[in-house]
Amino acid sequence: MNNLRKCVFPDNLNAALTALGDRKSLPFALAGGTLSGKNIGPETVTLVDLKRLPLAAIKTTAAGLSIGALATFDEIENSRVVKGWAGGVLCAAAAKCSSQLVRNMATIGGNIARPNAFNVFPPLLLALDAKVTVAWKGVAKTFPLAGLYDGTLKKIPGRDCLITGIILPAASKGLKCAFEKFARTESSWESYITLAMCAEVKKGVIKSARIGIGALSAVPVLAPKAAAALTGETPGEAAGKAAALAGDLAGMRISPKSVEFKKEVAAALLRRFVVSLA
Ligand SMILES: Cc1cc2nc3c(=O)[nH]c(=O)nc-3n(C[C@H](O)[C@H](O)[C@H](O)COP(=O)(O)OP(=O)(O)OC[C@H]3O[C@@H](n4cnc5c(N)ncnc54)[C@H](O)[C@@H]3O)c2cc1C
């Protein structure tokens, strides 16, 4: 940070985007600072502190559940609105972030901005079919979360644009969901595998399922084979098909030393979720 000369604290989105758009001032956007506080690039001249932006609101809208990018893990974990959505699975996931100190500062926008295998929200938001809203000078766009990672955006969040919020579709409110972070300790950031499991159950039958996998690749992926195996089954029948998740893991780059262990753990976690749907 030897070149850092200026800190700006914009209190509206336009001012933040203007500061970020001034490429000559070599700006860097900082939210909670938990991930990048210690690693701000040495070239950075201007720190654009996002904390004063009015982007932390959590509310329901006609589109679904809207979560501002600056909402912290702690605010999400303790939000009554979030507790009432999809069985409160986002609260459960926020609580799995390693320590209260980090949860107080870390934001959901910062959690999804950069691909990181161990971050809790990307696989869960993928499983919930979330959309993100991104803004840059004069433009605001909403698109599926995967667009942040698959090149659709064509911009680097925090450098060329800002994530302003996350929207969970209205249809996700009644889903049955579970979030599992299988790690060495409860306070570990790293995990062996992370699973976000969501299912729509009607009249005792699984109508649809979406399973997000984290920790095994930089960006989260869905498990379409397992989802297809569960769909149309009763929880009792589906429990016997949880091993289908191994088929989804087979296509991933996992160390040969741990692949069988991870397949077994993943199937056990999925089976436990499916049984809970009965
Ligand atoms: C000790 C420790 C333990 C941790 N444990 C966990 C854990 O268990 N689970 C977990 O998921 N994470 C964990 N983390 C990682 C980190 O806390 C999260 O990734 C956090 O959500 C980052 O958010 P932030 O607001 O602090 O981001 P920052 O550090 O402020 O920023 C991170 C990056 O995102 C960009 N950015 C931030 N906000 C936006 C935005 N609105 N739009 C565009 N770009 C943006 C910044 O420019 C920067 O490049 C841990 C971190 C530490 C230091």
The ligand as an SDF file (V2000), in Angstrom:
LIG
                    3D

 53 58  0  0  0  0  0  0  0  0999 V2000
   -9.9370  -14.8480    9.1450 C   0  0  0  0  0  0  0  0  0  0  0  0
  -10.9320  -14.9170    8.0180 C   0  0  0  0  0  0  0  0  0  0  0  0
  -11.8960  -15.9220    8.0220 C   0  0  0  0  0  0  0  0  0  0  0  0
  -12.8250  -15.9940    6.9810 C   0  0  0  0  0  0  0  0  0  0  0  0
  -13.7770  -16.9920    7.0060 N   0  0  0  0  0  0  0  0  0  0  0  0
  -14.6990  -17.0560    6.0380 C   0  0  0  0  0  0  0  0  0  0  0  0
  -15.6920  -18.0650    6.0570 C   0  0  0  0  0  0  0  0  0  0  0  0
  -15.7550  -18.9130    6.9470 O   0  0  0  0  0  0  0  0  0  0  0  0
  -16.6080  -18.0980    5.0570 N   0  0  0  0  0  0  0  0  0  0  0  0
  -16.5700  -17.1770    4.0450 C   0  0  0  0  0  0  0  0  0  0  0  0
  -17.4340  -17.2440    3.1590 O   0  0  0  0  0  0  0  0  0  0  0  0
  -15.6280  -16.2310    3.9720 N   0  0  0  0  0  0  0  0  0  0  0  0
  -14.6780  -16.1280    4.9450 C   0  0  0  0  0  0  0  0  0  0  0  0
  -13.7160  -15.1750    4.8910 N   0  0  0  0  0  0  0  0  0  0  0  0
  -13.5910  -14.3540    3.6670 C   0  0  0  0  0  0  0  0  0  0  0  0
  -14.1910  -12.9610    3.6930 C   0  0  0  0  0  0  0  0  0  0  0  0
  -14.5140  -12.5520    4.9700 O   0  0  0  0  0  0  0  0  0  0  0  0
  -15.4060  -12.9100    2.7960 C   0  0  0  0  0  0  0  0  0  0  0  0
  -15.0940  -13.2080    1.4850 O   0  0  0  0  0  0  0  0  0  0  0  0
  -16.1170  -11.5450    2.8660 C   0  0  0  0  0  0  0  0  0  0  0  0
  -17.4580  -11.7630    2.5480 O   0  0  0  0  0  0  0  0  0  0  0  0
  -15.5570  -10.4690    1.9690 C   0  0  0  0  0  0  0  0  0  0  0  0
  -16.3950   -9.3400    2.1100 O   0  0  0  0  0  0  0  0  0  0  0  0
  -15.8040   -7.9290    2.4800 P   0  0  0  0  0  0  0  0  0  0  0  0
  -16.9530   -7.0060    2.5630 O   0  0  0  0  0  0  0  0  0  0  0  0
  -14.9120   -7.9780    3.6760 O   0  0  0  0  0  0  0  0  0  0  0  0
  -14.9580   -7.6750    1.1610 O   0  0  0  0  0  0  0  0  0  0  0  0
  -13.6400   -6.7860    0.9640 P   0  0  0  0  0  0  0  0  0  0  0  0
  -12.4680   -7.4460    1.6170 O   0  0  0  0  0  0  0  0  0  0  0  0
  -13.9120   -5.3720    1.3040 O   0  0  0  0  0  0  0  0  0  0  0  0
  -13.5010   -6.9100   -0.6200 O   0  0  0  0  0  0  0  0  0  0  0  0
  -13.2220   -8.1400   -1.2340 C   0  0  0  0  0  0  0  0  0  0  0  0
  -13.1500   -7.9360   -2.7550 C   0  0  0  0  0  0  0  0  0  0  0  0
  -14.4530   -7.7440   -3.2620 O   0  0  0  0  0  0  0  0  0  0  0  0
  -14.5730   -6.4720   -3.8990 C   0  0  0  0  0  0  0  0  0  0  0  0
  -15.8780   -5.9460   -3.4940 N   0  0  0  0  0  0  0  0  0  0  0  0
  -16.3610   -5.8040   -2.2330 C   0  0  0  0  0  0  0  0  0  0  0  0
  -17.6330   -5.3490   -2.2620 N   0  0  0  0  0  0  0  0  0  0  0  0
  -17.9460   -5.2020   -3.5750 C   0  0  0  0  0  0  0  0  0  0  0  0
  -19.1180   -4.7670   -4.2550 C   0  0  0  0  0  0  0  0  0  0  0  0
  -20.2280   -4.3900   -3.6100 N   0  0  0  0  0  0  0  0  0  0  0  0
  -19.0930   -4.7360   -5.6060 N   0  0  0  0  0  0  0  0  0  0  0  0
  -17.9850   -5.1170   -6.2770 C   0  0  0  0  0  0  0  0  0  0  0  0
  -16.8640   -5.5390   -5.7070 N   0  0  0  0  0  0  0  0  0  0  0  0
  -16.8370   -5.5770   -4.3470 C   0  0  0  0  0  0  0  0  0  0  0  0
  -13.4090   -5.6330   -3.3890 C   0  0  0  0  0  0  0  0  0  0  0  0
  -13.0100   -4.6620   -4.3480 O   0  0  0  0  0  0  0  0  0  0  0  0
  -12.3580   -6.7030   -3.1700 C   0  0  0  0  0  0  0  0  0  0  0  0
  -11.7050   -7.0160   -4.3760 O   0  0  0  0  0  0  0  0  0  0  0  0
  -12.7880  -15.0550    5.9240 C   0  0  0  0  0  0  0  0  0  0  0  0
  -11.8290  -14.0320    5.9420 C   0  0  0  0  0  0  0  0  0  0  0  0
  -10.9050  -13.9710    6.9780 C   0  0  0  0  0  0  0  0  0  0  0  0
   -9.8940  -12.8600    6.9520 C   0  0  0  0  0  0  0  0  0  0  0  0
  1  2  1  0
  2  3  1  0
  2 52  2  0
  3  4  2  0
  4  5  1  0
  4 50  1  0
  5  6  2  0
  6  7  1  0
  6 13  1  0
  7  8  2  0
  7  9  1  0
  9 10  1  0
 10 11  2  0
 10 12  1  0
 12 13  2  0
 13 14  1  0
 14 15  1  0
 14 50  1  0
 15 16  1  0
 16 17  1  0
 16 18  1  0
 18 19  1  0
 18 20  1  0
 20 21  1  0
 20 22  1  0
 22 23  1  0
 23 24  1  0
 24 25  2  0
 24 26  1  0
 24 27  1  0
 27 28  1  0
 28 29  2  0
 28 30  1  0
 28 31  1  0
 31 32  1  0
 32 33  1  0
 33 34  1  0
 33 48  1  0
 34 35  1  0
 35 36  1  0
 35 46  1  0
 36 37  1  0
 36 45  1  0
 37 38  2  0
 38 39  1  0
 39 40  1  0
 39 45  2  0
 40 41  1  0
 40 42  2  0
 42 43  1  0
 43 44  2  0
 44 45  1  0
 46 47  1  0
 46 48  1  0
 48 49  1  0
 50 51  2  0
 51 52  1  0
 52 53  1  0
M  END
$$$$
